């Protein structure tokens, strides 16, 4: 079953990447597309048929293929409009979906049109970035060492394996902050330069050396010193990971009804603004200092 899911995942990745390759004015030849997707021309044509069945218009000019941009001529608001459920699904579809799914097909129909999610979709198109985020987030949460396989270094113009202890993501998920075991130093690694990665079963060994990096939670960075645990409604959880993606590795869910954030933070102003801005949606389960700070802020309210 795991192997079947992996094969299905690769198909999804190829379809997304193909859409990205075809969304250019110049177009691409079938041979070039096959090389980029690591597949044969016959399979490329099959993908063409799939995209056309899903509503995409593919044209051929001078031996090159491209997707026709229909944004300016759209009269149906169906195209280019993502529901909240589709938005959440899109971020996980590549790494999670292993079966036929009508919601997945709906998103494929819409992804061609411009929308607020277009920039996010561009990142998802870039092969396995969505998978890397999930795997690294789990490694951060469980404090596992990770091997970045054939990581490309721009400085040395070379590729090599890097063993790291991941600590947290940059706000845009473009980089992972991590301690490199070989050099015994904190560094930023760009996700796009990772060929593959392996999450090991080996725990962090150098936490005392994870200096120079402060968790950037709720707009404040620094040495974490206050432990907090929040119980979140679905609405609060969705806003949390959208506004503060660095908190994602430290969130859990219970039956998709309630969500929890638990971690150490450095300052209270940012997290307090988040909590007070969502009355009735967030419960402070642990963190007496945070509760005291919130009560103090409430006494200052004047309307």
N, C-alpha and C positions, 0 to 999 in steps of 0.2 A: 504493500500500500504506500509506504514512504517513497519507493522508487517511482510509482505512478504519479504521486503528487509532485515529485521533483520534475518529472518530464512535463507535466501539465504546466508547472510554474515556468519552465523554460519557454514553452510555447507562448505564454502570456507576455513574458519579457520580450520575446522577439516581435510580437505584434505591436507592443508599445514602442519599441525601438524603431520598427519599420515606419510607424506613423510619424515619428520624429524625423526620420531620414527623408520621408516624402514631403514634409512641410517646408520645402525650399523652392525658391523661384527657378533655380537652374535645373532641378530634377536629378535623378540618379539612374544609371543603367541597371538592368537586371543583374549583370555580372558583378557590378560594384555593390549592389544591395546584398547579393548572396555572400560576398566576401565579408561585408560588415556584420551580417547576421550569422556567419559561420554555417551556412546551409547551401543547398543546391538551387539552381534557377527554377526547377519544377516546384519546389516548396514555396519560393517567392511568389510565383504565379497563383498558387493556392491561397496564399495570404491576401493577394490582390482580390480574389473572389470573395474571401471572407469580409474584407473591408467594404467592398461594394455592396455586399448583402446587408451590411450594417448601416449603410447610408452614405458612405464616403464616395466622392467622385474622383477617380484617378484618370489622368490624361497622359498621353504619350506624345512627346514632341522630339523629333530628331533622335529617336532611339532612347530617350530618357523619360522616366516616369516621375510624376509628382501629384500631390493631392491638391485639388482645386479649392482655394479659399472661398468658402461660401458665406462668410460672415456678413459681408455688406448686403447680400441679397436675401438674407434670412427674413422670413415673415412670421415664422412659427417660433414663439418664445421658448418652445421645448428645447431647441438647440442652444447650447452655451449656458444653460441654467442648471446648476447642480442643487439638488436637495441636500438637506443636512445629512441625511443617511448616506447619500452617494458620496459626499465629501469625505465622510469618515471611512467609507469603504474603499475609496480610491487610494488612500494612504496605505492601506494594508493589502489590497488585492493581489499585488505581485507576490508578496512573501507569504500570504495566508491562503489564497484561494487555490484549491486543487480540483474543483469540480465545476460542471457547468452551472452557471449562475445568471439568472435573468438580469439582476442588478448590474453585474459586470458588463453584459452586453449593452445595457442602457448607457453606461458610462462611455463605452467605446464609441457609441453613436455621437455623444456630445463632445468628446474630448477635442475634436477638430476645431470647434468654435472658440473664440476668445472669451475668457471669463476671468474672475479674480483668481481662479485656481490655475490659470495657464502656466504661471511661473513655477508653481509647485509641481505641475504635471511634467514640466521640462526636466526637473530633477528626477522624477520617477522614471522618465524615459531612459535616463542614463543607467541602463543595465541593472546592476544589483544594489544600488544605493539603499533602496528600501529594506532589503534583506540585511545589509550591513548595519543599518540603524537599529533594527530589532535585536540583532545578535550582540551588538556592542552595548545596547541599553541593558540587556540581561546580564552581561559581564560586569557592567558598572554596579548593578544592583547586588550581585552575588560576590563581587570582588574577586573575579577570576582573571588570571593572566590571559592575554590574547596574542596570537602570532599573526602579524600582518604579512601575508605571503606576497613576495615580489612587489613590495612597496616601492614606488618610483620617487626618487629624490631629485628635485629640480636643481639643487646646488651641485650635486655630484654627477647628475645626468646618468644615474645607474639604478638598477633594481636589486633589492635584497630583502630577505626576511627580517622583520623587526619584532622582537618580543616586547610587549608593553603591558603596563597595568593601567587600563583606562579609568579615568576619573570623572569626566563629564563632557558634554557636547558644547559647542559654541551655539549661540542663540539661533542661528540659521541652519544648524545641523551640517554645516559645510566641513567642520573640523571636529576631531575628537582630541580632547586634552588628555595626555597620558604620560606616565613615567616610563622611559625606555630603559630596560634592564641592562643592556650592553653599555650604554654611555652613562648610566646612573644620573639621568637628568630629566626634567619635565620638558615636554615638547608638544607641539600641535601637529597632528597628522590629518591631511586632507583626504576625505573619504573617496573622492574621485580618483585618487592615485593608488588605491588599494586594488590589487588584482583578485585576491581571495583572502579570507581570514579564517582562523581556527580558534575557537574558544576552548581553552584547555581546562582541565580540572584542577589546575594548580592555583592556589590562592595568592593574593597579594603578599609580597614579602618585604616591600620597601615603603610601607605607608608613612613611616616617619620622615621619608625623604620627598613626599609629595608636596613640596613647598613651591612657592611661586605661583600657585594656582588657587584661587579662592572660588568656591562655588558661587556662581552669579545667579542667586535666587531672588526673584521679585525686585530686580533692579539694583540690588546691593551685593557687593562681593566682600570677601574678607574671611578671616578664620572663623569657621562655624563653631558656635558655642551654646546654642539653644536648641534643644530637641523638641520638635513639635510633631503632632499627629492630627490631621484634619480628616473629618468625614465629609464627603462632598456629594451633592446631588449630581445627576447626570449633566445638568446645565452647568454647574460650577466646574465639574471635571472638564467638560468640553472647553470652557473658557480658560481654564488653567493651562491645558496643554497647547492651546492656540497662542495665548499671550506669553506663557513662560515654558517653552518647549524643553528647557533644561531640567524641568521637574519631572518629565515623563518617566525616566528610569525608576523613580521613587514613588510611583503610583501603583495601586493594586485595585482590583474590583471584586465585588461580591454579587454574583448573580446578575450582573449588568444593571443593577438598580442603585447600589451605593458604591462609591469609590473612595479611596483613601490615599492621602499623601502623608508620608512619614520620612523625615530627614532632619538633619541639623542645619540651622541657618545662622547667619551672622547678625542681621538687624531686623527690627520689627516694622518700620514704617511701610515698606513695600507690601509685605504679607497682610498687614492690617488694612491697607487700602483695598486689597483684593477681597478680604473677608467682609468688611463693612459695606462694600459696594454690592454685595449679594446677600441681603438680609434673608435669613431663613434657609439659605442654601448651603451654608458651611457650619459645621460644628467642630469646635476645638476639643479634641478628646484628650490630648496630652500637651502640656506646656503651660505651667502656672504663670511663668513670666509673661508669656504672650497674652494670656487671659487678663492679667493685671494691666498690661499696656492697652488692650482693647477697651477695658472699662474706663481707663483714664481718658482715652480719646472720645468715648461717648459722653463723658461729663463736659467736654468742650463744645459739643454740638449746640449750635444756635440756629433757629429757623425764624 
